[in-house]
Amino acid sequence: MAHMVRASSGLSYPERFYAAASYVGLDGSQSSVKQLSSKFSNDTSLLLYALHQQATQGPCSIPKPSAWNPVEQSKWKSWQGLGTMPSIEAMRLFVKILEQEDPGWYPRASNSVLEPAVDVQINSTKAKPSFESGASFGETKTISTEDERLTVTQDKDVVLEDPNTVSVYNKWTAPRTSGQPPKARYEHGAAVIQDKMYMYGGNHNGRYLGDLHVLDLKNWTWSRFETKVVTESQETSSPAKLTHCAGHSLIPWENKLLSVGGHTKDPSESMIVKEFDLHSCSWSILKTYGKPPISRGGQSATLVGKSLVIFGGQDGKKSLLNDLHILHLDTMTWDEIDVVGSPPTPRSDHAAAVHAERYLLIFGGGSHTTCFDDLHVLDLQTMEWSRHTQQGEAPTPRAGHAGVTIGENWYIVGGGDNKSGASKTVVLNMSTLAWSVVTSVQGHVPLASEGLSLVVSSYNDEDIVVAFGGYNGHYNNEVNVLKPSHKSSLKSKIMGASAVPDSFSAVNNATTRDIESEIEVSQEGKVREIVMDNVNSRLKVEGKAERIITTLKSEKEEVEASLNKEKIQTLQLKEELAEIDTRNTELYKELQSVRNQLAAEQSRCFKLEVEVAELRQKLQTMETLQEELELLQRQRAVASEQAATMNAKRQSSGGVWGWLAGTPPPKT
């Protein structure tokens, strides 16, 4: 059903909160609470009252009212349930819930003169403005308003806003940017560090790009980095080879940017990890250890704690992949993971996200001939793949889409199926695996493109999703912003809770961004408490209240005991997990030590083998010399015998000749 939302920047906090409180009639009196109940449902009234008390008085410190007063007890429970929520957070949630329940409150608010606004009609597929000028969203026109803040583009579903405001929930808006925008492109990388979106590389007309731009998300100003390349080592002056790329992953890490993988003109054999230092504005190639994955692009790279999980992609030979690798960023060591179960079919240009720091989700992607719409889940503790039934309105098959997570919600934007771009922005509740549609666009617009980038940041203390670039028949360099209300996740949670395996849905990854959804979910329980208290009042009149109160106290004690038990078990599990992490760190250090010792032993063994070979060669030489010596000795012996024989013959022949000559023979 269509409803009206305000396209206006509004007042800043806390003035906006006080204007909202005055509008609903909350002035602290009992009559004001009754007036609140007459405007909203019981659960919404209780929540608005509790947030107002939290914002104006702080955490609940009053004693619990008597059970005989069910209304006051319900109000106390709602206030008490907010715990130690900061005052500014309570103000923000108060205004946000009011805008969801009564989108037109702002221009109707009394006691203040508000700035002019434009009401825009919102429905599931398109939006039409109600302007006296009669201008249509089907053509490019500027709407004349007093604050000149809303213009209309050719896209029926994208509103162009002033750069100082992003006011419409669940609606794509195009902020007015300043500075020189980057060249139009797709398959680039984008990441956010300290309210700035960094955009690197990409593809334009088949040419890979290597420029780095930054968009300040506070004033929507583009600027370009003049980067340099550091040398590979101190011993050489030759620069590290940094090639332009597309289809890579850009990851923020310790105030630096990591560019992982990507398609290049001359691909390397293994995946390269590049690092950009924001302080020195320089690129460098990081040295990694272990066996790196083969070079690829179109993979997913998901940051889980201090590890980067790489899945799938397409290598330099156009072969599709479905292998899994983990890069430990603290040691820059690669691990190739052996998984169990049925992994997703080989694919690239898919989307990946992590839930509860344990489950890796893979959605969509494409092969050479088809696009996928399947959803796969990998348990990072057991390394087991599974495929679950999807609830709600499942997205169409697509590849080249982008996704970001806010709490337990996974937003998917863009992509295509080789025929047309995906026009619906969808969200998956990762606890229930239930899909819902956030909004939709029409026509060949950048939001229905392949290869666009998507990042999440904050603007005026609220989450925003920023999309840039893409290809849908032509290359784009537009910036579009979505401010999700998180309200769509509640329907998905209720609808899909019964169909999700316990092992997956039992994980509660509550963060600050989830608190709005958690408060909304708790309101049904508050309504049931009001009904039960009313029943107790009737039973009291009938004389049975004492027994009911005793039973409720007993149940309360049991619940508190169970809660304490769960808290103790949670603490024990956290301690065990810390011990396991410490043990893993120690084991890894021992492994590194053993590896170093093994390398030293291998080096020593190699030296010994060389020495043994040299000794063997010397031994063979000595044996040859011994044989030659023995031969010479034998020859000498023979020569000595021959010389003795000749000498004897001379002596004997000299006697005969002497006798013939008349010389007497010598006396014996």
C-alpha positions in Angstrom: 0.0 0.0 0.0 1.3 3.4 -0.9 2.2 5.9 1.8 3.8 9.3 2.0 7.3 10.1 3.1 9.0 13.4 3.6 11.9 14.4 1.4 13.5 16.9 3.7 16.6 17.3 5.7 14.7 18.2 8.9 16.0 19.6 12.2 19.1 18.3 13.8 19.2 16.5 17.1 18.0 17.0 19.9 15.7 19.7 18.4 14.1 17.1 16.0 13.5 14.8 19.0 11.7 17.5 21.0 9.6 18.4 18.0 8.6 14.8 17.6 7.8 14.4 21.3 5.7 17.6 21.2 3.9 16.3 18.1 2.8 13.0 19.8 1.9 15.0 23.0 4.4 13.6 25.4 4.9 16.2 28.1 5.1 13.8 31.1 1.5 13.9 32.3 -0.9 11.0 32.5 -3.2 12.6 29.9 -0.3 12.7 27.4 0.2 9.0 27.7 -3.5 8.4 27.0 -3.2 10.7 24.0 -0.3 8.7 22.8 -2.3 5.4 23.1 -5.1 7.0 21.1 -2.7 7.7 18.1 -0.7 4.4 18.0 -1.0 0.8 18.8 -0.3 -0.5 22.3 3.2 -1.8 21.4 4.2 1.3 19.6 2.9 3.5 22.4 4.9 1.6 25.0 8.0 1.8 22.9 7.7 5.5 22.2 7.0 6.2 25.9 10.1 4.1 27.0 12.4 5.8 24.5 11.1 9.2 25.6 11.9 8.4 29.2 15.3 7.0 28.3 16.1 10.1 26.3 15.0 12.6 28.9 15.6 10.8 32.2 18.2 8.2 31.4 18.0 4.5 32.3 15.1 3.3 34.4 15.8 3.6 38.2 12.3 3.6 39.6 11.0 0.6 41.5 8.7 -1.9 39.8 5.0 -1.0 40.1 2.5 -3.3 41.7 1.0 -6.1 39.6 -2.4 -4.6 40.4 -1.6 -1.8 37.9 -1.0 -3.6 34.6 -0.6 -0.4 32.6 2.2 1.1 34.8 3.9 -2.3 35.0 3.9 -2.6 31.2 5.4 0.9 30.9 8.0 0.1 33.5 9.0 -3.2 31.7 9.4 -1.3 28.4 11.6 1.4 29.9 13.6 -1.2 31.9 14.2 -3.2 28.7 16.2 -0.4 27.1 19.0 -1.0 29.7 21.8 1.6 29.4 21.0 2.8 25.9 22.5 6.3 25.4 20.2 9.3 25.4 21.1 10.3 21.8 20.4 6.8 20.5 17.0 6.8 22.2 16.2 10.1 20.6 17.2 8.8 17.2 15.1 5.7 17.6 12.1 7.7 18.8 12.1 9.9 15.7 12.8 6.9 13.4 9.8 4.9 14.8 7.6 8.0 14.5 8.6 8.5 10.9 7.7 4.9 10.1 4.4 5.0 11.8 3.4 8.5 10.8 5.5 9.7 7.8 3.7 13.0 7.5 4.3 14.1 11.1 7.0 16.6 10.3 5.1 19.1 8.2 2.0 18.8 10.5 4.0 19.3 13.7 2.9 22.3 15.8 4.8 24.7 18.0 7.5 25.3 15.4 7.8 26.8 11.9 9.3 24.0 9.7 11.1 24.4 6.5 9.2 23.6 3.3 9.1 20.0 2.2 8.0 17.9 -0.7 5.9 14.8 -0.2 6.7 11.9 -2.5 4.3 9.0 -3.2 6.1 5.7 -2.6 4.9 2.2 -3.7 6.6 -1.1 -4.5 7.7 -0.3 -8.0 7.6 3.4 -8.8 7.1 6.8 -7.3 5.1 9.8 -8.6 5.4 13.2 -7.0 2.4 15.4 -6.1 3.5 18.7 -7.5 1.3 21.5 -8.6 3.5 22.1 -11.6 2.5 18.7 -12.9 6.0 17.6 -13.7 6.5 13.9 -14.2 9.3 11.6 -13.2 9.4 10.3 -16.8 11.4 13.3 -18.0 14.3 15.4 -16.7 12.9 18.4 -14.9 13.8 20.4 -11.8 11.0 20.8 -9.3 10.6 24.4 -8.0 10.5 24.4 -4.2 11.6 27.0 -1.7 14.7 25.1 -0.5 15.7 23.9 -4.0 16.6 20.5 -2.6 14.7 18.0 -4.7 15.2 17.5 -8.4 13.9 14.7 -10.7 16.1 12.7 -13.0 15.2 10.4 -15.8 15.1 7.5 -13.4 11.6 7.3 -12.0 12.8 5.7 -8.8 15.9 7.8 -7.9 15.5 11.1 -6.2 18.3 13.7 -6.5 19.0 15.3 -3.1 21.0 18.1 -1.6 24.5 16.8 -0.6 23.8 17.7 3.0 20.8 15.5 3.4 19.8 11.8 2.9 16.2 11.9 4.2 14.1 9.2 2.5 14.0 5.7 3.9 14.1 2.6 1.6 14.5 4.8 -1.4 17.5 5.3 -3.7 18.7 8.9 -3.8 21.4 10.5 -5.9 23.3 13.1 -3.9 24.8 16.0 -5.7 28.6 15.5 -5.7 31.3 18.0 -6.3 34.9 17.6 -7.5 36.1 15.7 -10.6 34.3 12.3 -10.6 36.2 9.1 -11.8 35.9 7.8 -15.3 32.9 5.5 -15.8 33.7 1.9 -15.1 32.6 -1.5 -13.7 34.3 -4.4 -11.9 36.1 -1.9 -9.7 36.8 -2.2 -6.0 35.4 0.0 -3.2 35.9 0.2 0.5 35.1 2.7 3.4 37.6 3.9 5.9 36.6 6.7 8.3 33.6 8.0 6.4 35.5 8.0 3.1 34.8 5.7 0.2 37.9 4.6 -1.7 37.5 3.4 -5.3 40.3 1.6 -7.2 40.7 0.0 -10.6 38.0 -1.4 -12.9 37.2 -1.9 -16.5 36.3 0.7 -19.2 35.8 -0.3 -22.8 37.9 -3.5 -22.2 40.8 -1.6 -20.7 41.9 -2.2 -17.2 42.3 0.9 -14.9 44.7 1.6 -12.1 43.6 5.0 -10.6 42.5 5.5 -7.0 39.7 8.0 -6.1 38.1 8.9 -2.8 34.6 10.2 -2.1 34.1 12.1 1.2 30.7 10.7 2.5 30.2 13.8 4.7 30.2 16.4 1.9 30.0 14.2 -1.2 33.2 15.5 -2.7 35.4 13.5 -5.1 39.2 13.7 -5.2 41.9 11.6 -6.8 45.0 10.2 -5.1 48.3 10.8 -6.7 49.9 7.4 -5.8 53.4 6.1 -5.9 55.0 2.7 -5.8 57.5 1.6 -3.2 60.4 -0.6 -4.1 60.3 -4.3 -3.5 63.3 -4.2 -1.1 66.0 -1.9 0.2 68.6 -3.6 -2.0 67.2 -2.7 -5.3 65.8 0.5 -6.8 63.6 -1.3 -9.3 59.9 -0.5 -8.5 57.4 -3.2 -7.7 55.3 -4.2 -10.7 51.8 -3.0 -10.2 49.5 -3.8 -13.1 46.0 -2.3 -13.7 43.2 -4.7 -12.8 39.5 -5.4 -12.7 37.4 -7.9 -10.9 39.6 -7.6 -7.8 38.5 -7.3 -4.1 39.3 -4.1 -2.1 39.4 -4.7 1.6 39.9 -2.1 4.4 42.5 -3.4 7.0 44.2 -1.5 9.8 43.7 1.9 8.1 45.1 0.5 4.9 43.6 -0.9 1.7 44.2 -4.4 0.5 43.7 -5.2 -3.2 43.4 -9.0 -3.7 43.4 -10.8 -7.0 41.8 -9.4 -10.1 42.0 -9.8 -13.9 45.1 -8.2 -15.5 46.6 -8.0 -19.0 49.5 -10.3 -18.1 48.2 -12.5 -15.3 50.7 -13.9 -12.8 50.7 -17.6 -11.8 49.4 -17.0 -8.2 47.2 -14.4 -6.6 48.9 -11.2 -5.6 48.0 -9.1 -2.6 48.7 -5.3 -2.9 48.6 -2.8 -0.1 47.9 0.9 -0.2 49.1 3.0 2.7 46.8 6.0 3.2 49.5 8.0 5.0 52.3 7.6 2.5 49.9 7.3 -0.5 52.0 4.4 -1.8 51.3 1.0 -3.2 53.4 -2.1 -2.4 53.1 -5.8 -3.0 52.9 -7.8 0.2 55.0 -11.0 0.7 52.8 -13.9 1.6 53.7 -17.4 2.9 52.2 -20.8 2.3 50.7 -21.9 -1.0 48.8 -19.0 -2.6 45.7 -19.6 -4.8 46.1 -19.4 -8.6 45.6 -16.0 -10.1 41.9 -15.1 -10.7 39.3 -12.4 -10.8 35.6 -12.2 -10.0 36.2 -14.1 -6.7 34.6 -13.1 -3.4 36.8 -12.0 -0.5 35.1 -11.9 2.9 36.8 -10.5 6.0 36.1 -12.8 9.0 38.0 -11.5 12.1 41.6 -11.4 11.1 41.2 -13.8 8.1 40.2 -13.2 4.5 38.1 -16.0 3.0 38.5 -16.4 -0.8 36.0 -18.4 -2.8 35.6 -19.1 -6.5 36.3 -16.8 -9.4 37.8 -17.2 -12.9 41.4 -17.8 -13.7 43.5 -16.4 -16.5 42.6 -19.4 -18.7 38.8 -18.6 -18.4 38.3 -21.7 -16.1 35.7 -21.2 -13.4 36.7 -22.1 -9.8 34.9 -23.2 -6.6 37.9 -23.7 -4.3 38.3 -22.1 -0.9 41.4 -20.4 0.5 42.0 -18.4 3.7 44.6 -15.7 4.1 45.5 -15.0 7.7 46.2 -11.3 7.7 48.2 -11.3 11.0 50.8 -13.6 9.5 50.1 -13.2 5.8 49.9 -17.0 5.4 47.7 -18.8 2.9 45.8 -22.0 3.7 43.9 -24.1 1.2 40.9 -25.5 3.0 39.5 -29.0 2.5 35.7 -28.8 2.9 33.0 -31.4 3.3 29.5 -31.4 1.8 28.5 -30.2 -1.6 30.2 -26.9 -2.5 28.6 -24.4 -4.9 29.2 -25.2 -8.6 32.2 -23.3 -10.1 31.3 -19.6 -10.6 32.5 -16.0 -10.6 30.9 -12.6 -10.0 28.9 -13.9 -7.0 28.2 -12.2 -3.7 29.4 -13.4 -0.2 28.8 -12.4 3.4 29.5 -13.6 6.9 27.0 -14.0 9.6 27.8 -14.3 13.3 31.5 -14.6 12.5 30.8 -18.2 11.7 28.7 -18.7 8.6 29.8 -17.8 5.1 26.9 -17.2 2.7 27.3 -17.4 -1.1 24.5 -16.1 -3.4 24.2 -16.1 -7.2 27.1 -15.7 -9.6 27.5 -17.0 -13.1 29.2 -19.6 -15.3 30.0 -19.3 -19.0 26.4 -20.2 -20.0 24.0 -19.5 -17.0 23.4 -17.4 -13.9 22.5 -18.8 -10.5 20.0 -17.9 -7.8 21.1 -20.5 -5.2 22.1 -19.8 -1.7 24.9 -21.8 0.0 26.1 -21.7 3.6 29.6 -22.8 4.8 30.1 -23.4 8.6 33.6 -22.0 9.1 34.0 -24.1 12.3 33.2 -27.5 10.7 34.1 -26.4 7.2 30.9 -28.1 5.9 28.8 -26.7 3.0 25.0 -26.8 3.1 22.2 -25.5 1.0 19.1 -24.3 2.7 15.5 -23.5 1.6 15.0 -19.8 1.0 11.9 -18.1 2.4 10.0 -15.1 1.1 10.4 -13.6 -2.4 13.6 -15.1 -3.6 15.7 -13.0 -6.0 16.0 -13.8 -9.7 19.2 -15.4 -11.1 22.0 -12.9 -11.4 25.7 -12.3 -11.6 27.8 -9.2 -11.1 25.7 -8.0 -8.2 27.0 -6.5 -5.0 26.1 -6.9 -1.4 26.7 -5.4 2.1 25.6 -6.4 5.6 24.0 -4.3 8.3 23.5 -6.3 11.4 21.8 -9.6 10.3 20.5 -8.1 7.1 22.3 -8.7 3.8 21.4 -6.2 1.1 21.8 -7.3 -2.6 21.8 -4.7 -5.4 22.2 -4.9 -9.2 23.5 -7.8 -11.3 22.0 -9.3 -14.4 21.2 -12.5 -16.2 22.8 -11.7 -19.6 19.3 -10.5 -20.7 18.5 -7.6 -18.4 19.6 -6.0 -15.2 18.1 -6.9 -11.8 15.9 -4.0 -10.8 14.9 -5.0 -7.3 17.0 -4.2 -4.2 16.5 -7.1 -1.9 17.5 -8.0 1.6 18.1 -11.3 3.3 17.6 -11.9 7.0 20.6 -14.1 7.6 19.1 -15.6 10.8 16.0 -16.9 9.1 17.2 -17.0 5.4 14.1 -15.0 4.5 14.1 -12.6 1.5 12.2 -9.4 1.1 12.1 -6.5 -1.4 13.3 -3.1 -0.2 12.6 -1.1 -3.3 12.7 -1.3 -7.1 14.0 0.8 -10.0 13.0 0.8 -13.7 14.8 1.1 -16.9 18.5 1.0 -17.8 19.7 2.7 -14.7 23.1 2.2 -12.9 21.4 0.4 -10.0 20.4 -2.3 -12.4 23.9 -2.8 -13.6 26.5 -5.5 -13.5 29.9 -4.9 -11.8 28.8 -2.0 -9.6 30.3 -1.5 -6.1 28.4 -1.3 -2.8 29.6 -0.1 0.6 27.9 0.7 3.9 28.7 3.8 6.0 26.9 6.1 8.4 25.3 9.5 7.7 23.9 11.6 10.5 24.2 8.6 12.8 22.2 6.4 10.5 23.3 3.5 8.2 23.5 4.2 4.5 24.3 2.1 1.5 26.3 3.7 -1.3 26.4 2.3 -4.8 28.8 3.4 -7.6 29.4 2.6 -11.2 28.4 -0.5 -13.2 27.7 -1.5 -16.7 24.2 -1.9 -18.3 24.9 -1.2 -21.9 27.0 1.8 -21.1 29.5 2.5 -18.4 28.4 4.5 -15.3 30.1 6.7 -12.7 27.0 7.8 -10.7 26.6 7.7 -6.9 23.4 6.5 -5.4 22.5 6.2 -1.7 19.9 4.1 0.1 19.0 4.7 3.8 17.4 1.4 5.0 14.8 1.5 7.7 15.6 -2.1 8.9 11.8 -2.5 9.3 11.6 -5.1 6.5 13.7 -7.5 8.5 10.9 -7.9 11.1 8.4 -9.4 8.6 11.1 -11.8 7.3 12.0 -12.9 10.8 8.5 -13.7 11.8 7.7 -15.4 8.5 10.8 -17.6 8.2 11.5 -18.4 11.8 9.8 -21.8 11.7 11.6 -23.1 8.6 15.2 -22.5 9.6 17.5 -25.2 11.1 18.2 -24.7 14.8 22.0 -24.9 14.2 21.8 -21.8 12.0 19.0 -19.7 13.5 20.2 -20.1 17.1 23.1 -17.8 16.5 22.2 -14.3 17.8 24.6 -11.8 16.4 23.1 -8.7 18.2 25.0 -5.5 17.4 24.2 -1.8 17.9 22.7 -1.7 14.4 20.3 -4.6 15.3 18.9 -3.0 18.4 16.1 -1.3 16.5 14.9 -4.7 15.1 15.2 -6.4 18.4 13.1 -3.7 20.1 10.4 -4.1 17.4 10.4 -7.8 17.8 9.9 -7.5 21.6 6.7 -5.5 21.2 4.5 -8.5 20.6 5.6 -9.9 23.9 4.7 -6.6 25.6 1.2 -6.7 24.1 0.8 -10.3 25.5 2.0 -9.0 28.9 -0.7 -6.3 28.9 -3.4 -8.9 28.0 -2.2 -11.2 30.7 -2.2 -8.4 33.3 -5.8 -7.6 32.4 -6.7 -11.3 32.8 -5.0 -11.2 36.3 -7.2 -8.2 37.2 -10.4 -10.1 36.3 -9.2 -13.2 38.2 -8.5 -11.0 41.3 -12.1 -9.9 41.3 -13.1 -13.6 41.2 -10.8 -14.3 44.2 -8.1 -16.2 42.3 -5.5 -13.5 42.0 -3.3 -14.8 44.8 -2.7 -18.1 43.1 -2.0 -16.5 39.7 0.5 -14.1 41.2 2.3 -17.0 43.0 2.4 -18.9 39.8 3.8 -16.0 37.9 6.5 -15.4 40.5 7.4 -19.0 40.3 7.7 -18.9 36.6 9.7 -15.7 36.8 12.1 -17.3 39.2 12.5 -20.2 36.8 13.1 -17.9 33.9 15.6 -15.9 35.8 17.4 -19.1 36.9 17.4 -20.4 33.3 18.7 -17.0 32.2 21.5 -17.0 34.8 22.4 -20.6 33.8 22.6 -19.5 30.2 24.8 -16.5 31.1 27.1 -18.8 33.0 27.3 -21.2 30.1 27.9 -18.3 27.8 30.8 -17.1 30.0 32.2 -20.6 30.1 32.0 -20.9 26.3 33.7 -17.5 25.9 36.5 -18.6 28.3 36.9 -21.9 26.4 37.0 -20.0 23.1 39.6 -17.7 24.5 41.7 -20.6 25.7 41.3 -22.3 22.3 42.4 -19.1 20.6 45.4 -18.9 22.9 46.2 -22.5 22.3 45.9 -22.1 18.6 48.3 -19.2 18.7 50.8 -21.2 20.8 50.5 -24.1 18.4 51.0 -21.9 15.4 54.1 -20.4 17.0 55.4 -24.0 17.8 54.6 -24.9 14.2 56.6 -22.0 12.9 59.5 -22.9 15.3 59.4 -26.5 14.1 59.4 -25.3 10.5 62.4 -23.1 11.1 64.2 -26.0 12.8 63.3 -28.3 10.0 64.6 -25.8 7.4 67.9 -25.5 9.4 68.2 -29.3 9.6 67.5 -29.6 5.9 70.3 -27.0 5.2 72.7 -28.9 7.5 71.9 -32.2 5.8 72.5 -30.7 2.4 76.0 -29.5 3.6 76.8 -33.0 5.0 75.7 -34.6 1.7 78.1 -32.3 -0.2 81.0 -33.2 2.2 80.3 -36.9 1.9 80.3 -36.6 -1.9 83.7 -34.8 -1.8 85.1 -37.5 0.6 83.9 -40.3 -1.7 85.6 -38.6 -4.6 88.9 -38.3 -2.6 88.6 -42.0 -1.6 88.2 -43.1 -5.2 91.3 -41.0 -6.1 93.4 -42.6 -3.3 92.3 -46.1 -4.4 93.5 -45.3 -8.0 96.9 -44.0 -6.6 97.3 -47.2 -4.5 96.7 -49.4 -7.6 99.3 -47.3 -9.5 101.8 -47.6 -6.6 101.4 -51.3 -6.4 101.9 -51.6 -10.2 105.1 -49.5 -10.0 106.4 -51.6 -7.1 105.8 -54.8 -9.1 107.5 -53.2 -12.1 110.5 -52.2 -9.9 110.8 -55.7 -8.5 110.9 -57.2 -12.0 113.5 -54.6 -13.0 115.6 -55.5 -10.0 115.5 -59.2 -10.8 116.4 -58.5 -14.4 119.3 -56.3 -13.3 120.6 -59.0 -10.9 120.5 -61.6 -13.7 122.4 -59.4 -16.1 125.0 -58.7 -13.5 125.5 -62.4 -12.8 125.9 -63.1 -16.5 128.5 -60.4 -16.9 130.6 -61.9 -14.1 130.4 -65.4 -15.6 131.4 -64.2 -19.1 134.3 -62.2 -17.8 136.0 -65.4 -16.4 135.9 -67.2 -19.7 137.5 -64.4 -21.6 140.1 -64.0 -19.0 141.1 -67.6 -19.2 141.4 -67.3 -23.0 143.6 -64.3 -22.6 145.9 -66.1 -20.1 144.6 -64.3 -17.0 144.1 -66.7 -14.2 140.7 -66.9 -12.6 140.2 -65.2 -9.2 140.8 -67.2 -6.1 137.8 -68.3 -4.3 
